[in-house]
Amino acid sequence: MTQRTLLFINGLVAALLLASCGGGAPKTTAAPEASDEFNLDEALAREFDPLPQVPVSHPDQSWQAMVEGRTDPQYQQGENFHGFAIDIGTSQPLMCFVFDSKIDPATSAATYMQTSDVPLQIKRVDTAVHVVNGNPAFLAYGLYLVEQEDTKIAGLIKIATAVYAQNAALCLHDEFGYMETFERIALQFFAGLNFAEAPPAPDYNDIHVIGIQGNPVGFMQQQRRCKDDKTCMSYNQTSMLLVADGGAMLPIETLLMATTDKSDIITELVTVGGYGNEVHTQLKLTRDKGNRYNYTGTKDGIEIEGTLQSQAPNGLIGDRSWRRQLAQLVAAKQDTAVPHESFQPSGDGSGAPDITVINYQLRFTDDGPVLEETGPDGTTASLLDEHGYDQATHIALENGLIVQTTRVHLSGAQP
């Protein structure tokens, strides 16, 4: 269990409570289908075999790729993206966009579904997560209705996003059927997308699929890059799309970036969290001297600042040291209490940021070592590997929801 898991849980609980109570993207045009002879099952089952590969690229060659298509692409330049439309043999073209920076996958999917020339009534959204060359790909399929001349007509919009080290890509197709075809074309495009200035592979990279009640809703990714002087930067992203009955969508995004010194002590930590297309938390924690930290930022639109103190004389330890500690306890194979100190944007539940000690319990089961923590919102249990990293996490919330994460990708050095 990591700082990112705790941020994810906090954001999830807040969003679920909100749901229970109630950028710069190009527009899409709804492409519904209806006729006296229209057969929904037949329309959904439509697919086609692979097409020839067509080269696509940015005019300055900052990125290049191949994509299935029947004709040359028609390009579109935006403020922070470069995209294209290409004929794939359907009445509507496939559209893809490559962004100059990272995007929030779940929020982007929800935004594109709601950005149309005509109001769409989203009735159902299904999601899936894939891994493409060590990068997460998030897919969403939205079944919608649109009213035209007192008649409700159905449509199906398919959206796929991929997040890279410094960029992102998104593809969409608005037409009934072709779900497997769209998935194949989008994932192949994501896999073959080459950036001229891509950084080296991270020293550590893992991706977890997030599920609620057994259904995939998003992903968590943790990356770590270290310099020659042993200072490291960890980048942790969580993105998920909650869908209520009737198609109401609530995207949840969290981002945690931590910098550690050569002794693996946190010197700076930035956390950003939001749901429903709004940023609710944006905080920066900076080490002053010794074990003292200063924080500044905003929470729910209110500017805050303050000073906190770690119980450890040198300050908060980084994730690598925490994992090494867990690995030693896993090797000892003995049930034990494991206290861990970390920065909490909402403190102990009071809402004020704080550095708190969480008392975990390590126990050994038939499945392996499990790290447990019981809090006011529910119980979290993480199955650890031999290096002390999460393989899977089971979260039982007080409202009865079951949230699970499963590691689907691991690369780089763990110890």
Buried (B, 14 or more C-beta within 10 A) or exposed (E): BBBBBBBBBBBBBBBBEBBEEEEEBEEBEBBBBEEEEEEEEEBBEBEBEEBEBBEBBBEEEBBBBBBBBEEEBEBBEEEEBBBBBBBBBBEBBBBBBBBBEBBBBBBBBBBBBBEBEEEBBBEEBBBBBBBBEBBBBBBBBBBBBBEEEEEEBBBBBBBBBBBBBEBBBBBBBBBBBBBEBBBBBBBBBBBBBEBEEEEEBBBBBBBBBBBBEEEBBBBBBBBBBBEEEEBBBBBBBBBBBBBEEEBEBBBBBBBBBBBBBEEBBBBBBBBBBBBBBEBBBBBBBBBEEEBEBEBEBEBEEEEBEEEBEBEEEEBBBBBBBBBBBBBEBBEEEEEEEBEBBBBBBBBEEEEBBBBBEBEBBBEEEEEEBBBBBEBEBBEBBBBBBEBBBBBBBBBBBEEEBEBBBBBBBBBBEBE
